Amino acid sequence: MWQMVLTGLVIAVAVIYGIVRLVRYFSDPLRKCRDCPAECAGCPLEELKKTKDERRRTKDEGRKTRDEGRKK
């Protein structure tokens, strides 16, 4: 009986891991830039990179101000 439970647990963990990896892969719009040896000048994804970095920066700044407000 415990072998069936262990087998089910291992299979469930493997399926969840696979789903998480697929979601991460398909939700990253810049995945084509990872292995690109060319310069970014003129790349159509360059603007997308800039907007993504700006969003990340504003998100980080929002966290900092929120954390500072909690400390007071």
N, CA and C atoms as an extended XYZ file, in Angstrom:
216
Properties=species:S:1:pos:R:3:atomname:S:1:resname:S:1:resid:I:1 pbc="F F F"
N         0.812       -1.200        0.000 N   MET     1
C         0.000        0.000        0.000 CA  MET     1
C         0.859        1.269        0.000 C   MET     1
N         1.888        1.290        0.838 N   TRP     2
C         2.711        2.499        0.928 CA  TRP     2
C         3.459        2.751       -0.372 C   TRP     2
N         3.711        1.686       -1.148 N   GLN     3
C         4.390        1.848       -2.434 CA  GLN     3
C         3.510        2.609       -3.426 C   GLN     3
N         2.212        2.331       -3.383 N   MET     4
C         1.273        3.042       -4.261 CA  MET     4
C         1.200        4.523       -3.882 C   MET     4
N         1.191        4.807       -2.593 N   VAL     5
C         1.145        6.191       -2.126 CA  VAL     5
C         2.412        6.924       -2.538 C   VAL     5
N         3.546        6.291       -2.338 N   LEU     6
C         4.824        6.899       -2.707 CA  LEU     6
C         4.917        7.121       -4.214 C   LEU     6
N         4.472        6.142       -4.995 N   THR     7
C         4.480        6.273       -6.454 CA  THR     7
C         3.575        7.419       -6.896 C   THR     7
N         2.399        7.501       -6.308 N   GLY     8
C         1.471        8.589       -6.632 CA  GLY     8
C         2.044        9.943       -6.276 C   GLY     8
N         2.713       10.022       -5.135 N   LEU     9
C         3.333       11.271       -4.712 CA  LEU     9
C         4.446       11.694       -5.669 C   LEU     9
N         5.284       10.764       -6.073 N   VAL    10
C         6.376       11.070       -7.000 CA  VAL    10
C         5.819       11.528       -8.353 C   VAL    10
N         4.795       10.840       -8.830 N   ILE    11
C         4.199       11.226      -10.113 CA  ILE    11
C         3.547       12.599      -10.012 C   ILE    11
N         2.859       12.884       -8.909 N   ALA    12
C         2.224       14.190       -8.729 CA  ALA    12
C         3.264       15.304       -8.697 C   ALA    12
N         4.362       15.089       -8.002 N   VAL    13
C         5.423       16.098       -7.941 CA  VAL    13
C         6.028       16.313       -9.325 C   VAL    13
N         6.232       15.249      -10.078 N   ALA    14
C         6.797       15.373      -11.419 CA  ALA    14
C         5.860       16.140      -12.354 C   ALA    14
N         4.574       15.869      -12.260 N   VAL    15
C         3.598       16.575      -13.107 CA  VAL    15
C         3.545       18.052      -12.740 C   VAL    15
N         3.525       18.365      -11.458 N   ILE    16
C         3.502       19.761      -11.024 CA  ILE    16
C         4.764       20.482      -11.484 C   ILE    16
N         5.917       19.844      -11.349 N   TYR    17
C         7.176       20.438      -11.791 CA  TYR    17
C         7.141       20.726      -13.293 C   TYR    17
N         6.643       19.790      -14.073 N   GLY    18
C         6.549       19.983      -15.525 CA  GLY    18
C         5.618       21.129      -15.887 C   GLY    18
N         4.494       21.219      -15.220 N   ILE    19
C         3.551       22.312      -15.490 CA  ILE    19
C         4.173       23.660      -15.149 C   ILE    19
N         4.842       23.735      -14.013 N   VAL    20
C         5.482       24.997      -13.613 CA  VAL    20
C         6.540       25.407      -14.632 C   VAL    20
N         7.335       24.457      -15.086 N   ARG    21
C         8.365       24.769      -16.087 CA  ARG    21
C         7.747       25.257      -17.392 C   ARG    21
N         6.671       24.638      -17.836 N   LEU    22
C         6.005       25.066      -19.071 CA  LEU    22
C         5.412       26.462      -18.930 C   LEU    22
N         4.797       26.746      -17.805 N   VAL    23
C         4.222       28.075      -17.587 CA  VAL    23
C         5.324       29.124      -17.587 C   VAL    23
N         6.423       28.856      -16.919 N   ARG    24
C         7.537       29.816      -16.901 CA  ARG    24
C         8.106       30.028      -18.298 C   ARG    24
N         8.219       28.960      -19.072 N   TYR    25
C         8.785       29.069      -20.417 CA  TYR    25
C         7.898       29.914      -21.316 C   TYR    25
N         6.616       29.640      -21.307 N   PHE    26
C         5.717       30.345      -22.214 CA  PHE    26
C         5.325       31.730      -21.718 C   PHE    26
N         5.532       32.033      -20.448 N   SER    27
C         5.184       33.360      -19.952 CA  SER    27
C         6.344       34.345      -20.059 C   SER    27
N         7.524       33.893      -20.479 N   ASP    28
C         8.685       34.771      -20.624 CA  ASP    28
C         8.768       35.257      -22.070 C   ASP    28
N         8.379       36.508      -22.330 N   PRO    29
C         8.387       36.989      -23.707 CA  PRO    29
C         9.792       37.207      -24.269 C   PRO    29
N        10.783       37.261      -23.415 N   LEU    30
C        12.155       37.522      -23.866 CA  LEU    30
C        12.977       36.240      -23.993 C   LEU    30
N        12.328       35.088      -24.069 N   ARG    31
C        13.069       33.830      -24.124 CA  ARG    31
C        13.923       33.703      -25.380 C   ARG    31
N        13.566       34.426      -26.445 N   LYS    32
C        14.349       34.359      -27.673 CA  LYS    32
C        15.663       35.122      -27.548 C   LYS    32
N        15.751       36.011      -26.580 N   CYS    33
C        16.964       36.810      -26.407 CA  CYS    33
C        18.041       36.095      -25.593 C   CYS    33
N        17.723       35.014      -24.970 N   ARG    34
C        18.695       34.335      -24.097 CA  ARG    34
C        19.941       33.893      -24.845 C   ARG    34
N        19.763       33.268      -25.991 N   ASP    35
C        20.890       32.707      -26.727 CA  ASP    35
C        21.281       33.542      -27.940 C   ASP    35
N        20.785       34.757      -28.017 N   CYS    36
C        21.040       35.605      -29.175 CA  CYS    36
C        22.452       36.197      -29.104 C   CYS    36
N        23.307       35.907      -30.072 N   PRO    37
C        24.671       36.433      -30.043 CA  PRO    37
C        24.769       37.850      -30.615 C   PRO    37
N        23.727       38.335      -31.261 N   ALA    38
C        23.773       39.631      -31.929 CA  ALA    38
C        23.611       40.775      -30.928 C   ALA    38
N        23.970       41.949      -31.385 N   GLU    39
C        23.762       43.153      -30.585 CA  GLU    39
C        22.271       43.440      -30.494 C   GLU    39
N        21.881       44.192      -29.503 N   CYS    40
C        20.457       44.492      -29.313 CA  CYS    40
C        19.998       45.677      -30.162 C   CYS    40
N        20.889       46.362      -30.808 N   ALA    41
C        20.509       47.513      -31.618 CA  ALA    41
C        19.617       47.052      -32.767 C   ALA    41
N        18.447       47.628      -32.851 N   GLY    42
C        17.521       47.292      -33.916 CA  GLY    42
C        16.697       46.045      -33.643 C   GLY    42
N        16.839       45.464      -32.494 N   CYS    43
C        16.080       44.259      -32.147 CA  CYS    43
C        14.639       44.664      -31.823 C   CYS    43
N        13.664       43.951      -32.361 N   PRO    44
C        12.273       44.308      -32.067 CA  PRO    44
C        11.892       44.062      -30.604 C   PRO    44
N        12.657       43.262      -29.910 N   LEU    45
C        12.357       43.000      -28.508 CA  LEU    45
C        13.035       43.991      -27.562 C   LEU    45
N        13.825       44.894      -28.124 N   GLU    46
C        14.540       45.860      -27.283 CA  GLU    46
C        13.567       46.746      -26.505 C   GLU    46
N        12.515       47.201      -27.162 N   GLU    47
C        11.527       48.045      -26.482 CA  GLU    47
C        10.802       47.245      -25.393 C   GLU    47
N        10.526       45.997      -25.676 N   LEU    48
C         9.884       45.147      -24.680 CA  LEU    48
C        10.782       44.976      -23.462 C   LEU    48
N        12.085       44.833      -23.694 N   LYS    49
C        13.034       44.728      -22.586 CA  LYS    49
C        13.000       45.987      -21.727 C   LYS    49
N        12.974       47.146      -22.375 N   LYS    50
C        12.959       48.406      -21.641 CA  LYS    50
C        11.711       48.533      -20.784 C   LYS    50
N        10.553       48.225      -21.358 N   THR    51
C         9.322       48.346      -20.579 CA  THR    51
C         9.292       47.333      -19.430 C   THR    51
N         9.830       46.146      -19.667 N   LYS    52
C         9.876       45.145      -18.602 CA  LYS    52
C        10.794       45.605      -17.469 C   LYS    52
N        11.948       46.188      -17.818 N   ASP    53
C        12.861       46.694      -16.803 CA  ASP    53
C        12.247       47.857      -16.039 C   ASP    53
N        11.527       48.739      -16.737 N   GLU    54
C        10.882       49.870      -16.073 CA  GLU    54
C         9.816       49.380      -15.093 C   GLU    54
N         9.040       48.397      -15.493 N   ARG    55
C         8.017       47.844      -14.599 CA  ARG    55
C         8.653       47.220      -13.374 C   ARG    55
N         9.740       46.492      -13.587 N   ARG    56
C        10.429       45.862      -12.465 CA  ARG    56
C        10.997       46.924      -11.519 C   ARG    56
N        11.553       47.995      -12.095 N   ARG    57
C        12.125       49.054      -11.279 CA  ARG    57
C        11.045       49.749      -10.451 C   ARG    57
N         9.904       50.076      -11.076 N   THR    58
C         8.837       50.742      -10.330 CA  THR    58
C         8.239       49.802       -9.288 C   THR    58
N         8.193       48.527       -9.594 N   LYS    59
C         7.682       47.553       -8.632 CA  LYS    59
C         8.612       47.473       -7.421 C   LYS    59
N         9.929       47.472       -7.669 N   ASP    60
C        10.896       47.429       -6.575 CA  ASP    60
C        10.834       48.705       -5.740 C   ASP    60
N        10.668       49.851       -6.382 N   GLU    61
C        10.560       51.111       -5.654 CA  GLU    61
C         9.297       51.129       -4.804 C   GLU    61
N         8.219       50.586       -5.327 N   GLY    62
C         6.975       50.506       -4.564 CA  GLY    62
C         7.129       49.643       -3.329 C   GLY    62
N         7.880       48.570       -3.457 N   ARG    63
C         8.126       47.710       -2.305 CA  ARG    63
C         8.948       48.428       -1.253 C   ARG    63
N         9.959       49.168       -1.703 N   LYS    64
C        10.812       49.887       -0.764 CA  LYS    64
C        10.018       50.921        0.008 C   LYS    64
N         9.181       51.703       -0.678 N   THR    65
C         8.402       52.730        0.014 CA  THR    65
C         7.373       52.083        0.920 C   THR    65
N         6.803       50.963        0.524 N   ARG    66
C         5.842       50.260        1.368 CA  ARG    66
C         6.534       49.734        2.615 C   ARG    66
N         7.732       49.180        2.464 N   ASP    67
C         8.462       48.659        3.608 CA  ASP    67
C         8.899       49.776        4.543 C   ASP    67
N         9.271       50.920        3.977 N   GLU    68
C         9.667       52.057        4.812 CA  GLU    68
C         8.471       52.569        5.596 C   GLU    68
N         7.309       52.542        5.014 N   GLY    69
C         6.101       52.994        5.704 CA  GLY    69
C         5.742       52.081        6.863 C   GLY    69
N         6.035       50.808        6.716 N   ARG    70
C         5.750       49.863        7.805 CA  ARG    70
C         6.705       50.032        8.976 C   ARG    70
N         7.932       50.447        8.696 N   LYS    71
C         8.929       50.588        9.744 CA  LYS    71
C         8.618       51.749       10.669 C   LYS    71
N         7.905       52.735       10.154 N   LYS    72
C         7.643       53.943       10.959 CA  LYS    72
C         6.641       53.698       12.020 C   LYS    72
